[in-house]
Amino acid sequence: MSAPTPVPSVPAAARPSRGALTGGGVLAGAAAWVAVAHYFVVLLVVRAAWTTPYSVLSNTISDLGAAGCGEHRGRDVCSPWHVAANVSWVATGACLLLGALLLRPVLARGAAGRVGLALIGVAGVGELVVGLSPEDVSAAHVPAAAVAIVGGLAGLLTLGASLARTPGLRGLGVLGVGFGALGATALVLGVTVVPERLVGLVERLAAYPILVWAVAAGVTVLVRRRAHASAASSS
């Protein structure tokens, strides 16, 4: 009879430790990413206050933060609550950056994980600058938005690929890769073949996956943290 084939063990460095999950910084980082959900609520409120027709197909997200009323790049723009939109974008960027810094003990598994988190942090800085630079006021708006979207999608793909090999976080990793691929596809199509009348839809397909994934990642870390705490208290 031949000896049973040994099952390869997962290196300890590839698994989030209990100590890492229960750290106070991890709690703050996860909460920061969950707080990104406010972005979508504020967008709905700001959009409802518009005095001109707003289309998610043809109007960009940035139109909601335009400081003045009038025509901008062929679109009629008038956003009475633009300040709320811009403040929300600053807060969203800060939350992404904070989470990327504080969740390193849990999500940065190896070089790819560290690079992915760094890219998401860079995306957070870009989003923050977007909020400080309305599209009709500052020339920094478009480059900052590009950094936020491209950096965020690259971060999703890189970090997702790393987490897909991490026990307990594989689902989150696969979701990151899937969302990153969706956003990257939309971005490429948007700058090559999609007509201008669909710019709003393409922008959302490229940007929203980054934020939705961040919220999902924050919730996942909080759930795992609670499970580890419960296991520790019962042992």
BADREN-208173 format. One line per 4 residues: number of its first residue (from 1); their letters; for each residue x, y, z of N, C-alpha, C, O. Coordinates in Angstrom, 2 decimals. Example, Ala and Ser with C-alpha at 12.3 -4.5 7.8 and 13.67 -1.06 7.14 Angstrom:
2
1) as) 13.19/-5.69/7.80/12.30/-4.50/7.80/13.20/-3.30/7.80/14.24/-3.32/8.46 ~ 12.85/-2.25/7.08/13.67/-1.06/7.14/12.90/0.03/7.87/13.41/1.14/8.04;
# end
This chain:
235
1) msap) 0.86/-1.21/0.00/0.00/0.00/0.00/0.88/1.24/0.00/1.83/1.34/0.78 ~ 0.57/2.17/-0.87/1.38/3.39/-0.93/0.97/4.36/0.16/-0.17/4.37/0.62 ~ 1.94/5.18/0.57/1.67/6.16/1.62/0.75/7.25/1.08/0.85/7.62/-0.09 ~ -0.16/7.76/1.94/-1.06/8.83/1.49/-0.30/10.08/1.09/0.71/10.44/1.70;
5) tpvp) -0.78/10.74/0.07/-0.15/11.97/-0.39/-0.40/13.09/0.61/-1.56/13.38/0.92 ~ 0.65/13.72/1.10/0.46/14.78/2.08/-0.26/15.98/1.48/-0.01/16.36/0.34 ~ -1.16/16.56/2.26/-1.88/17.75/1.81/-1.04/18.97/2.10/-0.66/19.19/3.25 ~ -0.73/19.77/1.09/0.12/20.94/1.32/-0.54/21.91/2.29/-1.73/22.21/2.18;
9) svpa) 0.23/22.38/3.21/-0.30/23.33/4.20/-0.21/24.74/3.67/0.63/25.06/2.83 ~ -1.09/25.58/4.17/-1.08/26.99/3.77/-0.11/27.73/4.67/-0.25/27.65/5.89 ~ 0.86/28.45/4.11/1.80/29.18/4.94/1.07/30.12/5.89/0.07/30.74/5.54 ~ 1.60/30.22/7.10/0.96/31.08/8.10/0.90/32.52/7.64/-0.04/33.25/7.97;
13) aarp) 1.92/32.93/6.87/1.95/34.32/6.41/0.82/34.64/5.46/0.48/35.80/5.25 ~ 0.22/33.58/4.87/-0.87/33.81/3.92/-2.22/33.88/4.58/-3.23/34.14/3.93 ~ -2.26/33.64/5.90/-3.55/33.66/6.60/-3.61/34.83/7.56/-2.64/35.07/8.29 ~ -4.72/35.60/7.59/-4.86/36.67/8.56/-4.85/36.09/9.97/-5.61/35.18/10.27;
17) srga) -3.99/36.60/10.83/-3.91/36.10/12.19/-5.03/36.67/13.04/-5.61/37.71/12.73 ~ -5.33/35.96/14.14/-6.37/36.44/15.05/-5.99/37.79/15.62/-6.84/38.67/15.77 ~ -4.70/37.96/15.93/-4.27/39.23/16.48/-4.46/40.38/15.51/-4.84/41.48/15.91 ~ -4.21/40.11/14.21/-4.39/41.14/13.20/-5.84/41.55/13.09/-6.15/42.74/12.96;
21) ltgg) -6.75/40.58/13.15/-8.17/40.88/13.01/-8.72/41.66/14.18/-9.64/42.47/14.02 ~ -8.19/41.44/15.35/-8.76/42.07/16.54/-8.12/43.41/16.87/-8.50/44.03/17.86 ~ -7.17/43.86/16.07/-6.54/45.15/16.35/-7.50/46.31/16.17/-8.41/46.27/15.34 ~ -7.30/47.35/16.98/-8.17/48.53/16.89/-8.06/49.24/15.56/-9.05/49.77/15.06;
25) gvla) -6.84/49.25/14.97/-6.67/49.89/13.68/-7.46/49.20/12.59/-8.01/49.86/11.70 ~ -7.53/47.88/12.65/-8.29/47.12/11.66/-9.78/47.45/11.77/-10.46/47.58/10.76 ~ -10.27/47.59/12.99/-11.67/47.96/13.19/-11.95/49.32/12.55/-12.96/49.49/11.87 ~ -11.07/50.29/12.78/-11.26/51.62/12.21/-11.18/51.58/10.69/-11.95/52.26/10.01;
29) gaaa) -10.24/50.80/10.15/-10.10/50.71/8.71/-11.31/50.08/8.05/-11.78/50.55/7.02 ~ -11.81/49.00/8.65/-13.00/48.34/8.10/-14.20/49.26/8.16/-14.99/49.34/7.22 ~ -14.35/49.97/9.28/-15.47/50.90/9.42/-15.38/52.02/8.39/-16.39/52.47/7.86 ~ -14.16/52.46/8.09/-13.97/53.52/7.10/-14.43/53.06/5.73/-15.06/53.82/4.99;
33) wvav) -14.11/51.81/5.38/-14.55/51.31/4.07/-16.05/51.08/4.02/-16.67/51.31/2.99 ~ -16.63/50.63/5.10/-18.09/50.48/5.14/-18.76/51.85/4.97/-19.81/51.97/4.34 ~ -18.13/52.88/5.56/-18.70/54.23/5.49/-18.73/54.77/4.07/-19.42/55.75/3.80 ~ -17.98/54.16/3.15/-18.01/54.58/1.75/-19.42/54.46/1.18/-19.75/55.12/0.19;
37) ahyf) -20.26/53.63/1.79/-21.63/53.45/1.32/-22.42/54.77/1.30/-23.38/54.91/0.54 ~ -22.00/55.72/2.12/-22.72/57.00/2.16/-22.67/57.70/0.80/-23.55/58.49/0.47 ~ -21.64/57.40/0.02/-21.45/58.02/-1.30/-22.71/57.88/-2.16/-23.15/58.84/-2.79 ~ -23.27/56.68/-2.17/-24.43/56.41/-3.02/-25.69/57.11/-2.51/-26.53/57.55/-3.29;
41) vvll) -25.82/57.19/-1.19/-26.97/57.89/-0.61/-26.92/59.37/-0.96/-27.93/59.96/-1.36 ~ -25.75/59.97/-0.81/-25.61/61.40/-1.11/-25.86/61.67/-2.59/-26.48/62.68/-2.93 ~ -25.39/60.79/-3.47/-25.64/61.00/-4.89/-27.13/61.04/-5.20/-27.58/61.87/-6.00 ~ -27.89/60.17/-4.58/-29.33/60.16/-4.81/-29.98/61.45/-4.33/-30.85/62.00/-5.00;
45) vvra) -29.55/61.92/-3.16/-30.11/63.15/-2.60/-29.77/64.35/-3.49/-30.63/65.17/-3.79 ~ -28.50/64.45/-3.90/-28.06/65.58/-4.72/-28.75/65.55/-6.08/-29.16/66.59/-6.60 ~ -28.87/64.36/-6.64/-29.54/64.24/-7.94/-31.00/64.67/-7.84/-31.51/65.30/-8.76 ~ -31.67/64.36/-6.74/-33.08/64.71/-6.57/-33.29/66.22/-6.51/-34.38/66.71/-6.80;
49) awtt) -32.25/66.96/-6.15/-32.36/68.41/-6.02/-32.12/69.14/-7.34/-32.25/70.36/-7.41 ~ -31.76/68.40/-8.39/-31.47/69.05/-9.68/-32.69/69.78/-10.23/-33.82/69.33/-10.07 ~ -32.43/70.91/-10.86/-33.51/71.70/-11.46/-33.61/71.47/-12.97/-34.52/71.98/-13.61 ~ -32.69/70.72/-13.53/-32.72/70.36/-14.95/-32.70/68.83/-15.05/-32.29/68.16/-14.10;
53) pysv) -33.14/68.27/-16.17/-33.14/66.81/-16.31/-31.74/66.23/-16.13/-30.76/66.77/-16.63 ~ -31.67/65.13/-15.40/-30.39/64.46/-15.16/-30.53/63.01/-15.60/-31.46/62.32/-15.20 ~ -29.59/62.56/-16.43/-29.62/61.19/-16.94/-28.36/60.44/-16.51/-27.25/60.94/-16.69 ~ -28.55/59.24/-15.96/-27.40/58.43/-15.58/-26.68/57.90/-16.82/-25.57/57.39/-16.72;
57) lsnt) -27.31/58.02/-17.98/-26.68/57.58/-19.22/-25.74/58.64/-19.79/-24.63/58.33/-20.21 ~ -26.20/59.88/-19.79/-25.43/60.93/-20.47/-24.76/61.92/-19.53/-23.79/62.57/-19.91 ~ -25.25/62.05/-18.32/-24.61/62.96/-17.35/-23.58/62.22/-16.53/-23.81/61.10/-16.08 ~ -22.44/62.84/-16.35/-21.39/62.22/-15.54/-21.68/62.38/-14.06/-22.51/63.20/-13.67;
61) isdl) -21.01/61.58/-13.26/-21.11/61.73/-11.80/-20.64/63.12/-11.42/-21.24/63.77/-10.55 ~ -19.58/63.59/-12.06/-18.99/64.88/-11.72/-19.96/66.04/-11.94/-19.81/67.09/-11.30 ~ -20.95/65.87/-12.82/-21.94/66.94/-13.04/-22.67/67.28/-11.75/-23.09/68.42/-11.56 ~ -22.81/66.31/-10.86/-23.50/66.55/-9.59/-22.72/67.49/-8.69/-23.28/68.09/-7.77;
65) gaag) -21.43/67.62/-8.93/-20.60/68.49/-8.10/-20.23/69.80/-8.76/-19.46/70.58/-8.20 ~ -20.77/70.06/-9.96/-20.47/71.31/-10.67/-20.94/72.50/-9.84/-22.07/72.51/-9.34 ~ -20.09/73.51/-9.71/-20.40/74.64/-8.83/-21.37/75.63/-9.46/-22.08/76.34/-8.74 ~ -21.41/75.71/-10.79/-22.27/76.68/-11.45/-23.32/76.02/-12.33/-23.30/74.81/-12.55;
69) cgeh) -24.24/76.84/-12.82/-25.29/76.36/-13.73/-24.99/76.82/-15.15/-24.53/77.94/-15.37 ~ -25.25/75.93/-16.11/-25.00/76.27/-17.50/-24.59/75.05/-18.28/-24.77/73.92/-17.82 ~ -24.03/75.28/-19.46/-23.62/74.16/-20.31/-22.17/73.79/-20.01/-21.29/74.65/-19.96 ~ -21.94/72.50/-19.82/-20.57/72.02/-19.58/-20.33/70.82/-20.49/-20.94/69.77/-20.32;
73) rgrd) -19.43/71.00/-21.46/-19.10/69.95/-22.42/-20.35/69.38/-23.10/-20.50/68.17/-23.28 ~ -21.26/70.30/-23.46/-22.45/69.88/-24.19/-23.58/69.38/-23.32/-24.62/68.98/-23.83 ~ -23.40/69.41/-22.00/-24.46/68.93/-21.10/-24.98/70.11/-20.28/-24.21/70.95/-19.82 ~ -26.31/70.16/-20.11/-26.91/71.17/-19.24/-26.71/70.74/-17.79/-27.14/69.66/-17.39;
77) vcsp) -26.06/71.60/-17.02/-25.68/71.25/-15.65/-26.19/72.31/-14.69/-25.98/73.50/-14.90 ~ -26.86/71.87/-13.64/-27.27/72.78/-12.55/-27.53/71.93/-11.31/-28.55/71.25/-11.22 ~ -26.61/71.98/-10.36/-26.66/71.12/-9.18/-26.70/71.97/-7.91/-25.65/72.32/-7.37 ~ -27.91/72.31/-7.42/-28.02/73.18/-6.24/-27.29/72.64/-5.01/-26.80/73.43/-4.20;
81) whva) -27.21/71.33/-4.88/-26.55/70.74/-3.71/-25.15/70.22/-4.05/-24.71/69.20/-3.53 ~ -24.47/70.95/-4.93/-23.14/70.50/-5.34/-22.15/70.42/-4.18/-21.24/69.59/-4.19 ~ -22.34/71.27/-3.19/-21.42/71.25/-2.04/-21.51/69.91/-1.32/-20.49/69.35/-0.91 ~ -22.72/69.39/-1.18/-22.90/68.09/-0.51/-22.18/66.99/-1.29/-21.55/66.12/-0.70;
85) anvs) -22.29/67.04/-2.64/-21.62/66.03/-3.46/-20.11/66.11/-3.28/-19.46/65.08/-3.12 ~ -19.57/67.31/-3.32/-18.11/67.46/-3.21/-17.59/67.07/-1.83/-16.53/66.47/-1.71 ~ -18.34/67.42/-0.80/-17.94/67.02/0.56/-17.95/65.50/0.68/-17.07/64.91/1.30 ~ -18.96/64.89/0.08/-19.06/63.42/0.11/-17.87/62.79/-0.60/-17.34/61.78/-0.14;
89) wvat) -17.45/63.38/-1.72/-16.32/62.80/-2.45/-15.02/62.95/-1.67/-14.18/62.06/-1.69 ~ -14.87/64.06/-0.99/-13.69/64.22/-0.13/-13.69/63.17/0.98/-12.67/62.55/1.27 ~ -14.86/62.98/1.60/-14.98/61.98/2.66/-14.74/60.57/2.13/-14.10/59.76/2.79 ~ -15.26/60.29/0.95/-15.07/58.97/0.34/-13.59/58.70/0.08/-13.09/57.61/0.37;
93) gacl) -12.90/59.69/-0.46/-11.47/59.53/-0.70/-10.70/59.30/0.58/-9.80/58.46/0.63 ~ -11.05/60.06/1.62/-10.38/59.90/2.91/-10.64/58.51/3.49/-9.74/57.90/4.07 ~ -11.86/58.01/3.33/-12.20/56.67/3.84/-11.43/55.59/3.10/-10.94/54.64/3.72 ~ -11.32/55.72/1.77/-10.56/54.74/1.00/-9.10/54.73/1.42/-8.51/53.66/1.61;
97) llga) -8.53/55.91/1.58/-7.13/56.01/1.98/-6.91/55.45/3.37/-5.96/54.71/3.61 ~ -7.80/55.81/4.31/-7.66/55.35/5.69/-7.76/53.83/5.76/-6.97/53.18/6.44 ~ -8.73/53.26/5.05/-8.87/51.81/5.05/-7.66/51.12/4.45/-7.21/50.10/4.97 ~ -7.12/51.68/3.36/-5.95/51.09/2.73/-4.75/51.07/3.67/-3.92/50.16/3.62;
101) lllr) -4.65/52.07/4.51/-3.54/52.13/5.47/-3.75/51.20/6.66/-2.82/50.53/7.10 ~ -4.97/51.16/7.18/-5.21/50.43/8.43/-5.52/48.96/8.24/-5.41/48.18/9.18 ~ -5.91/48.56/7.04/-6.25/47.15/6.80/-5.08/46.32/6.29/-5.25/45.16/5.92 ~ -3.91/46.90/6.27/-2.72/46.17/5.80/-2.49/44.87/6.58/-2.15/43.86/5.95;
105) pvla) -2.66/44.83/7.91/-2.40/43.57/8.62/-3.30/42.42/8.18/-2.94/41.25/8.34 ~ -4.46/42.74/7.63/-5.42/41.70/7.24/-5.39/41.41/5.75/-5.45/40.25/5.34 ~ -5.30/42.46/4.92/-5.46/42.29/3.49/-4.15/42.27/2.70/-4.13/41.76/1.58 ~ -3.09/42.80/3.25/-1.82/42.86/2.51/-1.06/41.57/2.68/-0.08/41.51/3.43;
109) rgaa) -1.49/40.53/2.00/-0.85/39.22/2.08/0.17/39.10/0.95/-0.19/38.69/-0.15 ~ 1.41/39.43/1.21/2.45/39.35/0.21/2.57/40.64/-0.58/1.85/41.61/-0.35 ~ 3.52/40.63/-1.54/3.81/41.83/-2.31/2.61/42.31/-3.11/2.35/43.51/-3.17 ~ 1.87/41.38/-3.73/0.72/41.78/-4.53/-0.34/42.44/-3.67/-0.96/43.42/-4.10;
113) grvg) -0.55/41.94/-2.48/-1.52/42.55/-1.58/-1.12/43.95/-1.17/-1.95/44.85/-1.11 ~ 0.17/44.13/-0.90/0.64/45.46/-0.51/0.52/46.45/-1.66/0.11/47.60/-1.46 ~ 0.86/46.01/-2.85/0.74/46.88/-4.02/-0.73/47.23/-4.28/-1.06/48.38/-4.56 ~ -1.61/46.23/-4.18/-3.02/46.47/-4.41/-3.61/47.46/-3.43/-4.35/48.36/-3.82;
117) lali) -3.27/47.31/-2.16/-3.77/48.26/-1.16/-3.21/49.66/-1.40/-3.91/50.65/-1.22 ~ -1.94/49.74/-1.81/-1.35/51.04/-2.09/-2.07/51.73/-3.24/-2.30/52.94/-3.21 ~ -2.43/50.96/-4.26/-3.15/51.53/-5.40/-4.53/52.04/-4.99/-4.97/53.08/-5.47 ~ -5.19/51.30/-4.12/-6.50/51.76/-3.63/-6.32/53.03/-2.79/-7.16/53.93/-2.84;
121) gvag) -5.23/53.10/-2.04/-4.95/54.33/-1.29/-4.73/55.50/-2.23/-5.22/56.61/-1.97 ~ -4.01/55.28/-3.33/-3.80/56.33/-4.33/-5.13/56.75/-4.94/-5.37/57.94/-5.18 ~ -6.00/55.76/-5.20/-7.34/56.08/-5.72/-8.10/56.96/-4.74/-8.82/57.87/-5.14 ~ -7.93/56.68/-3.45/-8.58/57.51/-2.43/-8.11/58.95/-2.50/-8.91/59.88/-2.37;
125) vgel) -6.81/59.14/-2.69/-6.28/60.51/-2.82/-6.88/61.18/-4.04/-7.25/62.36/-4.00 ~ -6.97/60.43/-5.15/-7.57/61.00/-6.35/-9.01/61.42/-6.12/-9.43/62.49/-6.56 ~ -9.78/60.57/-5.44/-11.18/60.90/-5.15/-11.30/62.13/-4.26/-12.19/62.96/-4.43 ~ -10.39/62.23/-3.32/-10.38/63.39/-2.42/-10.15/64.67/-3.22/-10.83/65.68/-3.00;
129) vvgl) -9.20/64.63/-4.14/-8.91/65.81/-4.97/-10.10/66.13/-5.88/-10.37/67.30/-6.14 ~ -10.80/65.10/-6.35/-12.00/65.32/-7.16/-13.00/66.19/-6.40/-13.57/67.12/-6.97 ~ -13.20/65.88/-5.12/-14.14/66.64/-4.32/-13.70/68.07/-4.07/-14.53/68.97/-3.88 ~ -12.40/68.28/-4.07/-11.86/69.64/-3.84/-11.77/70.45/-5.13/-11.49/71.64/-5.09;
133) sped) -12.01/69.79/-6.27/-11.81/70.44/-7.57/-13.01/70.20/-8.49/-12.93/69.34/-9.37 ~ -14.10/70.93/-8.32/-15.27/70.74/-9.18/-14.91/70.82/-10.66/-13.98/71.54/-11.04 ~ -15.64/70.10/-11.49/-15.29/69.98/-12.90/-15.31/71.31/-13.64/-14.56/71.49/-14.61 ~ -16.16/72.24/-13.20/-16.26/73.53/-13.90/-15.44/74.62/-13.22/-15.58/75.80/-13.55;
137) vsaa) -14.60/74.24/-12.29/-13.80/75.21/-11.54/-12.31/74.97/-11.69/-11.53/75.90/-11.86 ~ -11.91/73.70/-11.64/-10.49/73.37/-11.60/-10.10/72.39/-12.69/-10.81/71.42/-12.97 ~ -8.94/72.64/-13.30/-8.40/71.74/-14.32/-7.87/70.45/-13.70/-7.57/69.50/-14.41 ~ -7.76/70.42/-12.37/-7.26/69.22/-11.69/-8.31/68.12/-11.61/-7.99/66.98/-11.28;
141) hvpa) -9.57/68.46/-11.90/-10.65/67.50/-11.69/-10.50/66.24/-12.55/-10.57/65.13/-12.04 ~ -10.31/66.42/-13.85/-10.24/65.26/-14.75/-9.04/64.36/-14.44/-9.20/63.15/-14.35 ~ -7.82/64.92/-14.28/-6.70/64.04/-13.92/-6.91/63.33/-12.60/-6.55/62.16/-12.46 ~ -7.51/64.01/-11.63/-7.76/63.38/-10.33/-8.77/62.24/-10.47/-8.62/61.19/-9.85;
145) aava) -9.80/62.46/-11.28/-10.79/61.41/-11.51/-10.16/60.21/-12.20/-10.49/59.07/-11.89 ~ -9.24/60.47/-13.14/-8.55/59.39/-13.82/-7.71/58.58/-12.84/-7.68/57.35/-12.91 ~ -7.03/59.26/-11.93/-6.23/58.58/-10.91/-7.14/57.72/-10.02/-6.80/56.59/-9.69 ~ -8.29/58.27/-9.64/-9.21/57.55/-8.77/-9.72/56.28/-9.43/-9.78/55.22/-8.80;
149) ivgg) -10.09/56.37/-10.70/-10.68/55.21/-11.39/-9.61/54.20/-11.81/-9.74/53.01/-11.53 ~ -8.57/54.67/-12.47/-7.52/53.75/-12.95/-6.79/53.12/-11.76/-6.55/51.91/-11.75 ~ -6.45/53.93/-10.78/-5.77/53.40/-9.61/-6.64/52.42/-8.84/-6.16/51.39/-8.37 ~ -7.92/52.74/-8.72/-8.82/51.86/-8.00/-9.01/50.53/-8.69/-9.01/49.48/-8.04;
153) lagl) -9.17/50.56/-10.01/-9.36/49.30/-10.75/-8.10/48.45/-10.73/-8.17/47.23/-10.58 ~ -6.96/49.09/-10.89/-5.70/48.35/-10.80/-5.53/47.73/-9.42/-5.04/46.61/-9.27 ~ -5.95/48.48/-8.40/-5.88/47.96/-7.04/-6.80/46.77/-6.84/-6.42/45.79/-6.19 ~ -8.01/46.85/-7.38/-8.94/45.72/-7.27/-8.38/44.46/-7.90/-8.43/43.38/-7.32;
157) ltlg) -7.84/44.61/-9.10/-7.31/43.45/-9.80/-6.11/42.84/-9.06/-6.00/41.62/-8.94 ~ -5.23/43.69/-8.58/-4.02/43.21/-7.92/-4.33/42.64/-6.54/-3.90/41.53/-6.21 ~ -5.06/43.40/-5.74/-5.41/42.92/-4.40/-6.34/41.72/-4.48/-6.22/40.78/-3.71 ~ -7.28/41.77/-5.42/-8.20/40.65/-5.58/-7.47/39.36/-5.91/-7.79/38.31/-5.36;
161) asla) -6.49/39.44/-6.82/-5.72/38.25/-7.18/-4.98/37.70/-5.98/-4.84/36.48/-5.83 ~ -4.49/38.59/-5.12/-3.79/38.15/-3.91/-4.74/37.49/-2.92/-4.44/36.43/-2.37 ~ -5.89/38.12/-2.70/-6.85/37.58/-1.73/-7.49/36.29/-2.22/-7.91/35.46/-1.41 ~ -7.58/36.11/-3.53/-8.17/34.88/-4.08/-7.36/33.66/-3.69/-7.85/32.53/-3.79;
165) rtpg) -6.11/33.86/-3.24/-5.26/32.76/-2.78/-5.15/32.71/-1.27/-4.37/31.94/-0.72 ~ -5.95/33.54/-0.58/-5.88/33.63/0.88/-7.06/32.89/1.51/-8.21/33.27/1.26 ~ -6.82/31.86/2.31/-7.93/31.15/2.96/-8.81/32.10/3.76/-8.32/32.95/4.50 ~ -10.11/31.94/3.60/-11.06/32.77/4.33/-11.42/34.05/3.61/-12.42/34.68/3.94;
169) lrgl) -10.61/34.44/2.63/-10.87/35.69/1.91/-10.93/35.45/0.40/-10.89/36.40/-0.38 ~ -11.03/34.19/0.00/-11.03/33.88/-1.44/-12.22/34.49/-2.15/-12.08/35.02/-3.25 ~ -13.40/34.42/-1.54/-14.58/35.00/-2.16/-14.43/36.48/-2.40/-14.81/36.99/-3.46 ~ -13.87/37.18/-1.42/-13.64/38.62/-1.55/-12.63/38.88/-2.67/-12.77/39.85/-3.43;
173) gvlg) -11.62/38.02/-2.77/-10.63/38.18/-3.83/-11.22/37.97/-5.21/-10.95/38.75/-6.13 ~ -12.03/36.93/-5.36/-12.67/36.66/-6.66/-13.59/37.82/-7.04/-13.64/38.23/-8.20 ~ -14.31/38.34/-6.05/-15.19/39.49/-6.31/-14.36/40.69/-6.77/-14.77/41.41/-7.67 ~ -13.21/40.90/-6.14/-12.35/42.01/-6.53/-11.86/41.88/-7.96/-11.87/42.86/-8.72;
177) vgfg) -11.44/40.69/-8.34/-10.97/40.47/-9.71/-12.13/40.68/-10.69/-11.95/41.31/-11.74 ~ -13.30/40.14/-10.35/-14.45/40.30/-11.23/-14.86/41.75/-11.40/-15.11/42.20/-12.52 ~ -14.95/42.47/-10.29/-15.31/43.88/-10.35/-14.24/44.69/-11.09/-14.56/45.59/-11.88 ~ -12.98/44.36/-10.83/-11.90/45.08/-11.51/-11.95/44.86/-13.01/-11.74/45.79/-13.78;
181) alga) -12.24/43.62/-13.42/-12.35/43.32/-14.85/-13.53/44.05/-15.48/-13.43/44.57/-16.59 ~ -14.65/44.09/-14.76/-15.83/44.81/-15.26/-15.51/46.29/-15.45/-15.79/46.86/-16.50 ~ -14.93/46.89/-14.43/-14.61/48.31/-14.52/-13.59/48.62/-15.59/-13.72/49.61/-16.31 ~ -12.55/47.77/-15.71/-11.52/47.99/-16.71/-12.10/47.86/-18.12/-11.74/48.63/-19.01;
185) talv) -12.99/46.90/-18.32/-13.63/46.74/-19.63/-14.46/47.97/-19.98/-14.39/48.48/-21.10 ~ -15.23/48.44/-19.02/-16.04/49.64/-19.26/-15.16/50.85/-19.57/-15.48/51.65/-20.44 ~ -14.04/50.96/-18.86/-13.14/52.09/-19.07/-12.54/52.06/-20.48/-12.50/53.09/-21.16 ~ -12.08/50.90/-20.91/-11.49/50.77/-22.24/-12.54/51.06/-23.31/-12.26/51.78/-24.27;
189) lgvt) -13.73/50.51/-23.16/-14.79/50.75/-24.14/-15.18/52.23/-24.15/-15.49/52.80/-25.19 ~ -15.17/52.83/-22.96/-15.57/54.23/-22.86/-14.64/55.18/-23.59/-15.09/56.20/-24.11 ~ -13.37/54.86/-23.64/-12.41/55.76/-24.30/-12.14/55.36/-25.74/-11.33/55.99/-26.43 ~ -12.81/54.30/-26.20/-12.56/53.85/-27.57/-13.79/53.87/-28.46/-13.78/54.49/-29.52;
193) vvpe) -14.87/53.19/-28.04/-15.99/53.00/-28.96/-17.33/53.53/-28.45/-18.23/53.77/-29.26 ~ -17.50/53.71/-27.15/-18.81/54.12/-26.63/-19.08/55.58/-26.96/-18.21/56.42/-26.74 ~ -20.26/55.91/-27.50/-20.58/57.29/-27.86/-20.72/58.20/-26.64/-20.96/57.73/-25.52 ~ -20.58/59.49/-26.88/-20.61/60.48/-25.81/-21.93/60.45/-25.05/-21.97/60.74/-23.85;
197) rlvg) -23.00/60.10/-25.71/-24.30/60.11/-25.04/-24.42/59.04/-23.96/-25.38/59.04/-23.18 ~ -23.45/58.13/-23.90/-23.46/57.08/-22.88/-22.30/57.24/-21.89/-21.94/56.30/-21.18 ~ -21.71/58.43/-21.85/-20.54/58.64/-21.00/-20.87/58.43/-19.52/-20.03/57.94/-18.77 ~ -22.08/58.80/-19.11/-22.46/58.64/-17.71/-22.54/57.18/-17.30/-22.09/56.80/-16.21;
201) lver) -23.12/56.37/-18.17/-23.24/54.94/-17.88/-21.87/54.28/-17.78/-21.61/53.51/-16.86 ~ -21.00/54.59/-18.73/-19.67/53.99/-18.76/-18.87/54.40/-17.53/-18.18/53.58/-16.92 ~ -18.97/55.67/-17.16/-18.24/56.14/-15.97/-18.69/55.40/-14.72/-17.87/55.03/-13.88 ~ -19.98/55.18/-14.60/-20.50/54.46/-13.44/-20.04/53.00/-13.42/-19.69/52.47/-12.36;
205) laay) -20.03/52.36/-14.57/-19.58/50.97/-14.64/-18.10/50.85/-14.31/-17.65/49.80/-13.86 ~ -17.35/51.92/-14.53/-15.92/51.91/-14.22/-15.65/52.27/-12.77/-14.75/51.71/-12.14 ~ -16.41/53.22/-12.22/-16.11/53.74/-10.89/-16.83/53.01/-9.76/-16.23/52.75/-8.72 ~ -18.08/52.66/-9.96/-18.86/52.07/-8.87/-18.29/50.76/-8.33/-18.33/50.53/-7.12;
209) pilv) -17.76/49.86/-9.20/-17.22/48.60/-8.66/-16.15/48.80/-7.59/-16.05/48.00/-6.67 ~ -15.37/49.85/-7.71/-14.32/50.12/-6.72/-14.95/50.39/-5.35/-14.51/49.84/-4.34 ~ -15.96/51.22/-5.34/-16.58/51.62/-4.08/-17.42/50.50/-3.48/-17.40/50.28/-2.27 ~ -18.15/49.78/-4.34/-18.96/48.66/-3.84/-18.06/47.59/-3.23/-18.38/47.02/-2.19;
213) wava) -16.93/47.32/-3.89/-16.01/46.31/-3.36/-15.42/46.76/-2.02/-15.28/45.94/-1.11 ~ -15.09/48.02/-1.90/-14.54/48.51/-0.64/-15.54/48.30/0.50/-15.15/47.89/1.59 ~ -16.80/48.59/0.25/-17.83/48.38/1.27/-17.91/46.89/1.62/-17.97/46.53/2.79 ~ -17.92/46.04/0.58/-18.00/44.60/0.82/-16.79/44.11/1.61/-16.92/43.25/2.48;
217) agvt) -15.61/44.64/1.30/-14.40/44.24/2.01/-14.47/44.68/3.48/-14.09/43.92/4.37 ~ -14.96/45.89/3.72/-15.09/46.36/5.09/-16.05/45.49/5.89/-15.77/45.14/7.04 ~ -17.18/45.15/5.29/-18.15/44.28/5.97/-17.54/42.91/6.23/-17.73/42.35/7.31 ~ -16.81/42.37/5.26/-16.19/41.06/5.43/-15.22/41.05/6.59/-15.22/40.11/7.39;
221) vlvr) -14.39/42.06/6.69/-13.42/42.14/7.78/-14.14/42.26/9.13/-13.73/41.63/10.10 ~ -15.19/43.06/9.19/-15.93/43.21/10.45/-16.58/41.89/10.87/-16.57/41.54/12.05 ~ -17.14/41.16/9.90/-17.76/39.87/10.21/-16.72/38.87/10.70/-16.94/38.17/11.68 ~ -15.58/38.81/10.02/-14.52/37.90/10.45/-13.96/38.29/11.80/-13.61/37.44/12.61;
225) rrah) -13.87/39.58/12.04/-13.37/40.06/13.33/-14.30/39.63/14.46/-13.85/39.19/15.52 ~ -15.60/39.76/14.22/-16.57/39.35/15.24/-16.53/37.85/15.46/-16.65/37.39/16.60 ~ -16.37/37.08/14.38/-16.30/35.62/14.52/-15.08/35.20/15.32/-15.17/34.30/16.15 ~ -13.95/35.85/15.08/-12.74/35.53/15.83/-12.90/35.91/17.30/-12.46/35.18/18.19;
229) asaa) -13.55/37.05/17.56/-13.76/37.47/18.94/-14.68/36.49/19.67/-14.45/36.17/20.84 ~ -15.72/36.02/18.97/-16.63/35.05/19.58/-15.91/33.73/19.87/-16.12/33.12/20.92 ~ -15.07/33.29/18.94/-14.33/32.04/19.12/-13.37/32.16/20.30/-13.21/31.22/21.08 ~ -12.74/33.34/20.43/-11.80/33.54/21.52/-12.49/33.54/22.88/-11.96/33.02/23.86;
233) sss) -13.68/34.14/22.92/-14.39/34.22/24.21/-14.96/32.89/24.64/-15.14/32.64/25.83 ~ -15.24/32.00/23.66/-15.82/30.71/24.01/-14.77/29.64/24.28/-15.09/28.56/24.77 ~ -13.53/29.95/23.95/-12.47/28.95/24.16/-11.85/29.06/25.55/-10.94/28.29/25.88;
# end
